[in-house]
Amino acid sequence: MKRRSEGGVDGLILLDKSLGSSSNHALQQLRRLFARAKAGHGGTLDPLATGMLPIALGEATKFLHGLLDADKTYEAKLLLGRSSSTGDAEGELSEWSDPQPHIGRLSQVVERFKGSYDQMPPMYSALKHQGRALYDWAREGIEVPRQARHVAIHQLDILDMVQYAASKPAMICLHLRVRCSKGTYIRSLAQDIGEALTCGAYLAGLRRTAVAGFREEQMLSLEKLEPLDFFERKARLLPTDSLLLHLDRIDLDLNAAQRLIQGQRLPAAAHGARANTGLVRLYRPDGQLLGTGSIDERGVLAAQRLIAQTSFSL
């Protein structure tokens, strides 16, 4: 029997990924809910992390690459006083080192990690060495050479610090907000802060709250989506062009739209483009997204990535 969703399910869901679920598992669950084979996510989250996992469906998958390069915001909980072999709660923990004597330097130490610097990726990561993920080597007890990656931490704020005096040993949990560039490992940041404090630290909790310009309040969980019928779920999709709102918009007449679809090039200025615009988003005369285009140094507009088109006319 033909699935009724096979036509026209295009758009973006900002999934609130649950604890313990892999990004791929969450993606497969969403594909099931929308009965759509074509889907992709905009940046992996570890199973121990929760929060924003952008998932594109249908034609929206063509524009996900921008999210992979975008800044991301996290809320992280660090437990001070021990380091971990994996950088998080799943690893083997070191001996206890009382963090109390180092708390006075906390703000000063955290401040050091703002800005750009080279960060060493953790061994427990999905980066590849000789075709195998680093975590596979790490599980065999083998440490392989890694290359530091240039990252940028734009915002690093202490939100809270909780001391659990009743616990033995007394534990301190540091709650941070981090806005950072792609490729930043928050587990490595936790380890680096612990080393700088000389008492050790590891990541006890992580939640992604924003990707690019998308906000936490826009997220939807699987638990909220599952009870809805197909059409209610479809109504929750953000439009495909929500992935392109950072680009200048050009509205095309019928002739220009059809010429671009046929692979022809056009003078950009004749269609309202600003000089030296670069990449732009293009719209059909009926207001629907046509795709993206690029404008070269001569002011010539060419189609860059177009979505599948239904027929249209004035």
Rosetta blueprint (number, residue, H / E / L):
1 M L
2 K L
3 R L
4 R H
5 S H
6 E H
7 G L
8 G L
9 V L
10 D L
11 G E
12 L E
13 I E
14 L E
15 L E
16 D E
17 K E
18 S L
19 L L
20 G L
21 S L
22 S L
23 S H
24 N H
25 H H
26 A H
27 L H
28 Q H
29 Q H
30 L H
31 R H
32 R H
33 L H
34 F H
35 A L
36 R L
37 A L
38 K L
39 A E
40 G E
41 H E
42 G L
43 G L
44 T L
45 L L
46 D L
47 P L
48 L L
49 A E
50 T E
51 G E
52 M E
53 L E
54 P E
55 I E
56 A E
57 L E
58 G H
59 E H
60 A H
61 T H
62 K H
63 F H
64 L L
65 H H
66 G H
67 L H
68 L H
69 D L
70 A L
71 D L
72 K E
73 T E
74 Y E
75 E E
76 A E
77 K E
78 L E
79 L E
80 L E
81 G L
82 R L
83 S L
84 S E
85 S L
86 T L
87 G L
88 D E
89 A L
90 E L
91 G L
92 E L
93 L E
94 S L
95 E L
96 W L
97 S L
98 D L
99 P L
100 Q H
101 P H
102 H H
103 I H
104 G H
105 R H
106 L H
107 S H
108 Q H
109 V H
110 V H
111 E H
112 R L
113 F L
114 K L
115 G E
116 S E
117 Y E
118 D E
119 Q E
120 M L
121 P L
122 P L
123 M L
124 Y L
125 S L
126 A L
127 L L
128 K E
129 H E
130 Q L
131 G L
132 R E
133 A E
134 L H
135 Y H
136 D H
137 W H
138 A H
139 R H
140 E L
141 G L
142 I L
143 E L
144 V L
145 P L
146 R L
147 Q L
148 A L
149 R E
150 H E
151 V E
152 A E
153 I E
154 H E
155 Q E
156 L E
157 D E
158 I E
159 L E
160 D E
161 M E
162 V E
163 Q E
164 Y E
165 A L
166 A L
167 S L
168 K L
169 P L
170 A L
171 M E
172 I E
173 C E
174 L E
175 H E
176 L E
177 R E
178 V E
179 R E
180 C E
181 S L
182 K L
183 G L
184 T L
185 Y L
186 I H
187 R H
188 S H
189 L H
190 A H
191 Q H
192 D H
193 I H
194 G H
195 E H
196 A H
197 L H
198 T L
199 C L
200 G L
201 A E
202 Y E
203 L E
204 A E
205 G E
206 L E
207 R E
208 R E
209 T E
210 A E
211 V E
212 A L
213 G L
214 F E
215 R L
216 E H
217 E H
218 Q H
219 M L
220 L E
221 S L
222 L H
223 E H
224 K H
225 L H
226 E L
227 P L
228 L L
229 D L
230 F H
231 F H
232 E H
233 R H
234 K H
235 A H
236 R L
237 L L
238 L E
239 P L
240 T H
241 D H
242 S H
243 L H
244 L L
245 L L
246 H L
247 L L
248 D E
249 R E
250 I E
251 D E
252 L L
253 D L
254 L H
255 N H
256 A H
257 A H
258 Q H
259 R H
260 L H
261 I H
262 Q L
263 G L
264 Q L
265 R L
266 L E
267 P E
268 A H
269 A H
270 A H
271 H H
272 G L
273 A L
274 R L
275 A L
276 N L
277 T L
278 G L
279 L E
280 V E
281 R E
282 L E
283 Y E
284 R L
285 P L
286 D L
287 G L
288 Q L
289 L E
290 L E
291 G E
292 T E
293 G E
294 S E
295 I E
296 D L
297 E L
298 R L
299 G L
300 V E
301 L E
302 A E
303 A E
304 Q E
305 R E
306 L E
307 I L
308 A L
309 Q L
310 T L
311 S L
312 F L
313 S L
314 L L
